[in-house]
């Protein structure tokens, strides 16, 4: 395992250095823009997104009955994933006037349908779980 | 790795190396698929001298680029769950500490920052949204090495922890060894198994929401895909005739396609191209941005067209567009693609005259190539020696 770790370390240092050297070839304004997006991503996650999720999680645990936690957690993670994937398209349907074949859906409608399906499945999963629990004597 | 004991208030015991290692493997696999498929696409467009990309099977590039974007999208929820599972470690004391610890934290910052950077800008790129200054392809390519490099360093550091975590059941709890998954009533948490299920389900949901832009039988579910697969003659467009500014030249009555083979040169009007023997091929057009569509193309076989001008003795072939500007106004077709029976100078698409947005009067369509290299609105074809 030591050999594998050493190889990984060396390969990693080499690849990482190569990537950084390619980045350093960029012009200063481009590099600044990269730096903004790089640090912005970390800050947005660590200082905004993660604390917000923690707060919502704590609140949900107080409000929701315990039986709903598991299914609810799955629904919540799926919803967050859909929100993020939708973010670049949601308000941008038909944003390219010269090219109607890109961003050519009603994204708001699709997003709402997807989230409704996710939470319908959450309710369904919970109902099924209760039926199964009733059927198995403890 | 004692996330449970050292994190203080607000921590949940659903977090733990058992989760981190398992979600991390899925995330690492997705990142690796992204890296390899991205590298392939880069090499096809900027081939190093040793690189060889086949003309067949025709669907291979479609597959690799579809995988690139699908695995990138799946990686987004996996990354969030992984970061959630290690989040309390961010606040571990000392914040920086001795050099080795500082180095490890630095490599993790690089890994997290670069991964968030790649996934967020990559996703925005598929939606053709560019709220930054840098040129996306160059930066995406460079940052990919940073991600994979930092990932390898991270693995080198964590390998013993990962092995240990994988050898334990997901819901095992070293603090209370007897606790079974069903016996979690004393813990204020969902089980770790639920966290894993949530990670899997959210990756599936995210994938389903976009995969249909390249997988035809999933089109119905792709509610968040930037492309529905529709367009003129049933095929989406990446660069429109209007954006390219070629409409006038493409429709000009004196349009000629110049073909140069050795010291022979000949101009073809569209009618003359149509008078040559026609061939057809069912080929996908696949974009770097992850969408693709299969279509029936017909026109003149490239090798027949070259033969009509002079003897093709091998060599790459340069295709030049009527478009003056633009990054992709010319492309170099390797010899093995040039001689393929399915490589056409296409004149029609799905049974109709090629739409202006698809490259009228004629365009290149060759198997197993990125869409940006299938030059539209051809003005010249030249055999390079």
HADDOCK unambig.tbl for C-alpha pairs under 7 A between the chains (distance, minus, plus):
assign (segid A and resid 5 and name CA) (segid B and resid 156 and name CA) 4.41 0.50 0.50
assign (segid A and resid 6 and name CA) (segid B and resid 156 and name CA) 6.88 0.50 0.50
assign (segid A and resid 8 and name CA) (segid B and resid 152 and name CA) 5.25 0.50 0.50
assign (segid A and resid 8 and name CA) (segid B and resid 153 and name CA) 6.18 0.50 0.50
assign (segid A and resid 8 and name CA) (segid B and resid 156 and name CA) 5.40 0.50 0.50
assign (segid A and resid 9 and name CA) (segid B and resid 152 and name CA) 6.21 0.50 0.50
assign (segid A and resid 9 and name CA) (segid B and resid 153 and name CA) 4.75 0.50 0.50
assign (segid A and resid 9 and name CA) (segid B and resid 156 and name CA) 5.48 0.50 0.50
assign (segid A and resid 11 and name CA) (segid B and resid 149 and name CA) 6.91 0.50 0.50
assign (segid A and resid 11 and name CA) (segid B and resid 152 and name CA) 6.95 0.50 0.50
assign (segid A and resid 12 and name CA) (segid B and resid 148 and name CA) 6.95 0.50 0.50
assign (segid A and resid 12 and name CA) (segid B and resid 149 and name CA) 3.77 0.50 0.50
assign (segid A and resid 12 and name CA) (segid B and resid 150 and name CA) 5.91 0.50 0.50
assign (segid A and resid 12 and name CA) (segid B and resid 152 and name CA) 4.62 0.50 0.50
assign (segid A and resid 12 and name CA) (segid B and resid 153 and name CA) 5.02 0.50 0.50
assign (segid A and resid 13 and name CA) (segid B and resid 149 and name CA) 5.94 0.50 0.50
assign (segid A and resid 13 and name CA) (segid B and resid 153 and name CA) 6.85 0.50 0.50
assign (segid A and resid 14 and name CA) (segid B and resid 149 and name CA) 7.00 0.50 0.50
assign (segid A and resid 15 and name CA) (segid B and resid 145 and name CA) 5.46 0.50 0.50
assign (segid A and resid 15 and name CA) (segid B and resid 146 and name CA) 6.60 0.50 0.50
assign (segid A and resid 15 and name CA) (segid B and resid 148 and name CA) 6.95 0.50 0.50
assign (segid A and resid 15 and name CA) (segid B and resid 149 and name CA) 4.64 0.50 0.50
assign (segid A and resid 16 and name CA) (segid B and resid 145 and name CA) 5.59 0.50 0.50
assign (segid A and resid 16 and name CA) (segid B and resid 146 and name CA) 4.29 0.50 0.50
assign (segid A and resid 16 and name CA) (segid B and resid 149 and name CA) 4.14 0.50 0.50
assign (segid A and resid 16 and name CA) (segid B and resid 150 and name CA) 6.11 0.50 0.50
assign (segid A and resid 18 and name CA) (segid B and resid 145 and name CA) 6.82 0.50 0.50
assign (segid A and resid 19 and name CA) (segid B and resid 142 and name CA) 4.68 0.50 0.50
assign (segid A and resid 19 and name CA) (segid B and resid 143 and name CA) 5.82 0.50 0.50
assign (segid A and resid 19 and name CA) (segid B and resid 145 and name CA) 4.58 0.50 0.50
assign (segid A and resid 19 and name CA) (segid B and resid 146 and name CA) 4.96 0.50 0.50
assign (segid A and resid 20 and name CA) (segid B and resid 142 and name CA) 6.99 0.50 0.50
assign (segid A and resid 20 and name CA) (segid B and resid 146 and name CA) 6.45 0.50 0.50
assign (segid A and resid 22 and name CA) (segid B and resid 142 and name CA) 5.49 0.50 0.50
assign (segid A and resid 23 and name CA) (segid B and resid 139 and name CA) 6.74 0.50 0.50
assign (segid A and resid 23 and name CA) (segid B and resid 142 and name CA) 5.84 0.50 0.50
assign (segid A and resid 30 and name CA) (segid B and resid 133 and name CA) 5.52 0.50 0.50
assign (segid A and resid 30 and name CA) (segid B and resid 134 and name CA) 4.46 0.50 0.50
assign (segid A and resid 33 and name CA) (segid B and resid 132 and name CA) 6.26 0.50 0.50
assign (segid A and resid 33 and name CA) (segid B and resid 133 and name CA) 5.78 0.50 0.50
assign (segid A and resid 33 and name CA) (segid B and resid 134 and name CA) 6.43 0.50 0.50
assign (segid A and resid 34 and name CA) (segid B and resid 134 and name CA) 6.86 0.50 0.50
assign (segid A and resid 37 and name CA) (segid B and resid 117 and name CA) 6.45 0.50 0.50
assign (segid A and resid 38 and name CA) (segid B and resid 113 and name CA) 5.32 0.50 0.50
assign (segid A and resid 38 and name CA) (segid B and resid 114 and name CA) 6.44 0.50 0.50
assign (segid A and resid 38 and name CA) (segid B and resid 117 and name CA) 5.58 0.50 0.50
assign (segid A and resid 39 and name CA) (segid B and resid 113 and name CA) 6.53 0.50 0.50
assign (segid A and resid 41 and name CA) (segid B and resid 113 and name CA) 6.26 0.50 0.50
assign (segid A and resid 41 and name CA) (segid B and resid 116 and name CA) 5.85 0.50 0.50
assign (segid A and resid 41 and name CA) (segid B and resid 117 and name CA) 6.38 0.50 0.50
assign (segid A and resid 42 and name CA) (segid B and resid 112 and name CA) 6.97 0.50 0.50
assign (segid A and resid 42 and name CA) (segid B and resid 113 and name CA) 5.43 0.50 0.50
assign (segid A and resid 69 and name CA) (segid B and resid 190 and name CA) 6.48 0.50 0.50
assign (segid A and resid 70 and name CA) (segid B and resid 190 and name CA) 5.81 0.50 0.50
assign (segid A and resid 70 and name CA) (segid B and resid 194 and name CA) 6.05 0.50 0.50
assign (segid A and resid 73 and name CA) (segid B and resid 198 and name CA) 6.91 0.50 0.50
assign (segid A and resid 74 and name CA) (segid B and resid 198 and name CA) 4.32 0.50 0.50
assign (segid A and resid 77 and name CA) (segid B and resid 198 and name CA) 6.27 0.50 0.50
assign (segid A and resid 77 and name CA) (segid B and resid 202 and name CA) 6.01 0.50 0.50
assign (segid A and resid 78 and name CA) (segid B and resid 201 and name CA) 6.73 0.50 0.50
assign (segid A and resid 78 and name CA) (segid B and resid 202 and name CA) 4.19 0.50 0.50
assign (segid A and resid 78 and name CA) (segid B and resid 205 and name CA) 6.47 0.50 0.50
assign (segid A and resid 81 and name CA) (segid B and resid 77 and name CA) 5.39 0.50 0.50
assign (segid A and resid 81 and name CA) (segid B and resid 202 and name CA) 6.11 0.50 0.50
assign (segid A and resid 81 and name CA) (segid B and resid 206 and name CA) 6.08 0.50 0.50
assign (segid A and resid 82 and name CA) (segid B and resid 206 and name CA) 5.89 0.50 0.50
assign (segid A and resid 85 and name CA) (segid B and resid 206 and name CA) 6.78 0.50 0.50
assign (segid A and resid 86 and name CA) (segid B and resid 224 and name CA) 5.83 0.50 0.50
assign (segid A and resid 88 and name CA) (segid B and resid 124 and name CA) 5.66 0.50 0.50
assign (segid A and resid 88 and name CA) (segid B and resid 127 and name CA) 6.18 0.50 0.50
assign (segid A and resid 89 and name CA) (segid B and resid 127 and name CA) 6.35 0.50 0.50
assign (segid A and resid 89 and name CA) (segid B and resid 226 and name CA) 6.89 0.50 0.50
assign (segid A and resid 98 and name CA) (segid B and resid 240 and name CA) 6.46 0.50 0.50
assign (segid A and resid 98 and name CA) (segid B and resid 242 and name CA) 6.29 0.50 0.50
assign (segid A and resid 98 and name CA) (segid B and resid 243 and name CA) 6.68 0.50 0.50
assign (segid A and resid 99 and name CA) (segid B and resid 240 and name CA) 5.93 0.50 0.50
assign (segid A and resid 101 and name CA) (segid B and resid 227 and name CA) 6.58 0.50 0.50
assign (segid A and resid 101 and name CA) (segid B and resid 230 and name CA) 6.36 0.50 0.50
assign (segid A and resid 101 and name CA) (segid B and resid 231 and name CA) 5.25 0.50 0.50
assign (segid A and resid 101 and name CA) (segid B and resid 236 and name CA) 5.26 0.50 0.50
assign (segid A and resid 101 and name CA) (segid B and resid 237 and name CA) 5.99 0.50 0.50
assign (segid A and resid 102 and name CA) (segid B and resid 226 and name CA) 5.79 0.50 0.50
assign (segid A and resid 102 and name CA) (segid B and resid 227 and name CA) 5.22 0.50 0.50
assign (segid A and resid 103 and name CA) (segid B and resid 226 and name CA) 4.62 0.50 0.50
assign (segid A and resid 103 and name CA) (segid B and resid 227 and name CA) 5.92 0.50 0.50
assign (segid A and resid 104 and name CA) (segid B and resid 226 and name CA) 6.93 0.50 0.50
assign (segid A and resid 104 and name CA) (segid B and resid 227 and name CA) 6.30 0.50 0.50
assign (segid A and resid 104 and name CA) (segid B and resid 228 and name CA) 6.48 0.50 0.50
assign (segid A and resid 105 and name CA) (segid B and resid 228 and name CA) 6.76 0.50 0.50
assign (segid A and resid 107 and name CA) (segid B and resid 223 and name CA) 6.39 0.50 0.50
assign (segid A and resid 107 and name CA) (segid B and resid 224 and name CA) 6.03 0.50 0.50
assign (segid A and resid 110 and name CA) (segid B and resid 223 and name CA) 4.81 0.50 0.50
assign (segid A and resid 110 and name CA) (segid B and resid 224 and name CA) 6.89 0.50 0.50
assign (segid A and resid 111 and name CA) (segid B and resid 223 and name CA) 6.63 0.50 0.50
assign (segid A and resid 111 and name CA) (segid B and resid 224 and name CA) 6.98 0.50 0.50
